[in-house]
Amino acid sequence: MRWCAGRRALLAGAGAAGAAGLLAACGDDPAPSGAAAAPATSAPVTAAPATSLASTADVPVGGGTLVGGVLLVQPVAGTFKAYDAACPHKGVKIGAPKDGVATCPAHNSTFAIADGARLSGPATSGLKEIPIKVEAGQITEV
């Protein structure tokens, strides 16, 4: 009796052999059999350079300026602070401060720029402070 493999069985076997070859080629061990694999090395991790938010000259004394989602303020000459510009009440962006007070245009919550504290309005908390560094006339996020 003569045995003949069916076309499907033949194709399935060829497919499995091809897949095994592909998987072997994609293995983690590039070294030939019996050879020791080289130890994995990684490049040193370096911190991304700090991005300048603004020049100190751009932030008026007793006021501030918005830079994206950051409120930069100078409550007194030479003292700079940064706050998340989103009002803690509903997340609306706070307006640029005047006379030491920042106001949310949506519901009129007000905040002291000296410390971000809530002064009035429906917001139940103050502004979230963002750490900054002032160096060579530039303000950068830490």
C-alpha positions as CSV (number, residue, x, y, z in Angstrom):
1,M,0.0,0.0,0.0
2,R,1.3,3.4,-0.9
3,W,1.0,6.2,1.6
4,C,0.7,9.8,0.2
5,A,0.6,12.8,2.4
6,G,-2.3,15.1,1.7
7,R,-1.8,18.6,0.4
8,R,-3.0,20.2,3.6
9,A,-0.7,18.0,5.8
10,L,2.2,18.9,3.5
11,L,1.5,22.6,3.6
12,A,1.0,22.6,7.4
13,G,4.3,20.9,7.9
14,A,6.1,23.3,5.6
15,G,4.5,26.3,7.5
16,A,5.5,24.9,10.9
17,A,9.1,24.4,9.7
18,G,9.2,28.0,8.3
19,A,7.8,29.4,11.5
20,A,10.4,27.5,13.6
21,G,13.2,28.9,11.4
22,L,11.9,32.5,11.8
23,L,11.6,32.0,15.6
24,A,15.1,30.7,15.7
25,A,16.4,33.7,13.8
26,C,14.7,36.1,16.2
27,G,16.2,34.5,19.3
28,D,17.9,36.6,22.0
29,D,21.2,34.7,21.7
30,P,23.2,36.0,18.8
31,A,26.3,33.9,19.8
32,P,26.9,30.6,17.9
33,S,26.2,27.4,19.9
34,G,28.6,26.8,22.7
35,A,30.0,30.4,22.6
36,A,29.5,32.6,25.5
37,A,27.2,35.5,24.9
38,A,28.6,39.0,25.5
39,P,27.2,40.7,28.6
40,A,24.5,43.3,28.0
41,T,25.6,46.9,28.2
42,S,23.5,50.0,28.5
43,A,24.3,53.6,27.7
44,P,24.5,55.9,30.7
45,V,21.3,57.7,31.5
46,T,21.5,61.5,31.2
47,A,19.0,64.0,32.3
48,A,17.3,66.1,29.7
49,P,18.5,69.7,29.6
50,A,16.3,72.0,31.5
51,T,13.9,74.1,29.3
52,S,13.7,77.8,30.1
53,L,10.2,78.9,30.9
54,A,10.9,82.6,30.7
55,S,13.4,85.3,31.3
56,T,13.2,87.0,34.7
57,A,12.6,90.3,32.9
58,D,9.3,88.9,31.5
59,V,7.8,88.6,34.9
60,P,6.6,91.9,36.4
61,V,7.0,92.6,40.1
62,G,3.7,92.1,41.9
63,G,2.3,90.2,38.9
64,G,3.2,87.4,36.6
65,T,2.8,85.8,33.2
66,L,1.4,82.6,31.8
67,V,3.7,80.2,30.0
68,G,1.7,77.3,28.6
69,G,0.1,75.7,31.7
70,V,2.5,77.4,34.2
71,L,1.8,80.7,36.0
72,L,5.1,82.5,36.7
73,V,5.0,85.2,39.3
74,Q,7.2,87.7,41.1
75,P,5.4,88.6,44.3
76,V,8.3,90.9,45.5
77,A,11.4,92.0,43.6
78,G,13.8,89.1,43.1
79,T,11.4,86.4,44.3
80,F,10.0,84.1,41.7
81,K,7.5,81.3,42.0
82,A,5.6,79.0,39.6
83,Y,2.1,77.5,39.9
84,D,0.0,75.1,37.9
85,A,-2.2,77.6,36.0
86,A,-5.2,75.2,36.2
87,C,-7.7,76.5,38.8
88,P,-8.3,73.8,41.4
89,H,-12.1,74.4,41.1
90,K,-12.8,73.3,37.5
91,G,-9.4,73.3,35.8
92,V,-9.9,76.6,33.9
93,K,-6.6,78.5,33.2
94,I,-6.0,81.3,35.7
95,G,-5.5,84.7,34.3
96,A,-2.2,86.7,34.6
97,P,-2.1,88.2,38.1
98,K,-2.5,91.9,38.9
99,D,-1.6,93.6,42.2
100,G,-0.5,90.3,43.8
101,V,-3.8,88.4,43.0
102,A,-4.5,85.8,40.3
103,T,-8.1,85.4,39.3
104,C,-9.9,82.5,37.5
105,P,-12.0,83.9,34.7
106,A,-14.6,81.1,35.0
107,H,-16.0,81.5,38.5
108,N,-13.8,84.4,40.0
109,S,-11.8,82.3,42.5
110,T,-8.8,84.4,43.6
111,F,-5.4,83.4,44.7
112,A,-2.5,85.2,46.4
113,I,0.6,85.0,44.2
114,A,3.0,85.1,47.2
115,D,2.0,81.5,48.2
116,G,-0.8,80.4,45.9
117,A,-3.3,80.4,48.7
118,R,-7.0,80.6,47.9
119,L,-8.4,84.0,48.8
120,S,-12.1,83.7,47.7
121,G,-14.5,82.0,45.3
122,P,-15.6,78.4,44.9
123,A,-12.2,76.9,44.7
124,T,-11.6,74.9,47.9
125,S,-7.8,74.9,47.8
126,G,-4.9,77.0,46.6
127,L,-2.7,76.8,43.5
128,K,-0.3,73.9,43.2
129,E,3.3,75.1,43.3
130,I,5.8,74.0,40.7
131,P,9.5,73.8,41.7
132,I,11.7,76.2,39.6
133,K,15.3,77.4,39.4
134,V,16.3,80.9,38.6
135,E,19.8,81.2,37.2
136,A,21.5,83.7,34.9
137,G,18.2,85.6,34.3
138,Q,16.3,82.5,33.2
139,I,13.5,80.6,35.0
140,T,13.5,76.8,34.5
141,E,11.4,73.9,35.9
142,V,13.3,71.7,38.3
